[in-house]
């Protein structure tokens, strides 16, 4: 393989059927081996509220008790994952929906309860690059939800950005790999309301001041931090960009 593309989409795409349909067409047209990682969108939150389960978030990460784990597993690894796979099949892209437990392809460990107890939330510890390579060589497009497992029978809710970074690192052991985080903005913006204020490049040196002054906040924090870790450990490039125009060249590039 010359190169591999790993792309991650979030709720802004998943929650809009027309946006998702358009994105899947563009994604399917990307040449070469590719992998898609997706978040869950608002459906899990709506279902949790209907079941009177309290939704709690800290720094863009969901606190996951046992009831919430059941909900996010049903939504992320079930309904959302299979809708995406079906959408890709409809545009001629032979996709395979996966959780980390399927084929034991990604394992995680439950996060320590200090300083914050996130409940059934996991951190990735292993990606089976050999199996990932075999799937890609077979012409399949793996589609990962963010539901992983610990190898001891427990499912864990993982941050989808973290999953994308870990999968990209696993892919980088096979071939040069580019990671793309897609969301609703043109990139990381210095002024949130100004789409033209894209920060073209973020490095390990320039990131801390951006976090300290609030330019990077909430859900963007794990996105940037995982991107920095990915390029440091071997991913060729990480780009944060708008999901609607994959080929326009605009976005924020994360470099070492």
Secondary structure, DSSP 8 states (H G I E B T S, - for coil): --EEEEEEE-HHHHT-HHHHHHHHHHHHHS-SEEEEEE--TTHHHHHHHHTT----EETTEE-B-HHHHHHHIIIIIIIIHHHHHHHHHHTT--EEEE-TTGGG-EEEEE---SS---BSBEEEEEE-HHHHHHHHHTT-EEEE-SEEE-SSS-EEE--HHHHHHHHHHHHHTTSEEEEEEEESSSSSBSSTT-TT-B--EE-HHHHHHHHHTTSS-THHHHHHHHHHHHHHHT-SEEEEEETT-TTS--SEEE--
